[in-house]
């Protein structure tokens, strides 16, 4: 396990410590949870790949042979 040093202003530290205490946890545990969430979120490319996979599931019943009538395409 690695240790890190984070610098924050006094007011932010005080308020964060009070909030962590109110949640019956440590400030270190809060930062650890935030960093774990940050590290686990997908970057732009991964997010697009996940979105594409979800969309492909939705359009799995698509058949290019099914044509719409011209009137249905140009409904006004």
C-alpha positions in Angstrom: 0.0 0.0 0.0 1.3 3.5 -0.9 1.1 6.6 1.2 0.4 10.0 -0.4 0.5 13.6 0.8 -2.3 16.0 -0.2 -2.2 19.7 0.6 -5.5 21.5 1.3 -6.4 24.7 2.9 -7.2 24.7 6.6 -10.9 25.3 6.2 -11.3 22.5 3.7 -9.4 20.2 6.0 -11.5 21.2 9.1 -14.8 20.8 7.3 -13.8 17.5 5.7 -12.6 16.1 9.0 -15.9 17.1 10.7 -18.0 15.5 7.9 -16.0 12.3 8.1 -16.4 12.2 11.8 -20.2 12.7 11.4 -20.2 9.7 9.1 -18.1 7.7 11.6 -15.2 7.2 9.3 -11.7 8.6 8.9 -10.6 11.3 6.5 -8.1 8.8 5.2 -10.9 6.3 4.4 -12.9 9.0 2.6 -9.9 9.9 0.4 -9.1 6.3 -0.3 -12.8 5.7 -1.4 -12.7 8.8 -3.6 -9.4 7.8 -5.3 -10.7 4.2 -5.8 -13.8 5.6 -7.5 -11.7 8.0 -9.6 -9.3 5.3 -10.7 -12.1 2.9 -11.6 -14.1 5.3 -13.9 -13.7 4.7 -17.6 -11.6 7.2 -19.6 -13.1 8.7 -22.8 -12.3 5.7 -25.1 -13.5 3.1 -22.6 -16.7 5.1 -22.0 -17.4 5.2 -25.8 -16.7 1.5 -26.1 -19.2 0.7 -23.3 -21.8 3.0 -24.9 -21.3 1.4 -28.3 -21.8 -2.1 -26.8 -25.0 -1.0 -25.0 -26.3 0.5 -28.3 -25.5 -2.6 -30.2 -27.6 -4.7 -27.8 -30.5 -2.3 -28.4 -30.4 -2.5 -32.2 -29.8 -6.3 -32.4 -33.2 -6.8 -34.1 -32.3 -4.3 -36.9 -32.8 -5.7 -40.4 -31.6 -3.6 -43.2 -34.0 -5.4 -45.5 -37.0 -3.8 -43.7 -37.7 -0.6 -45.6 -40.1 2.1 -44.6 -42.5 3.6 -47.0 -41.6 7.0 -48.4 -44.6 8.6 -46.8 -43.5 7.2 -43.4 -40.0 8.6 -43.8 -41.2 12.1 -44.7 -44.1 12.5 -42.3 -44.6 16.2 -41.5 
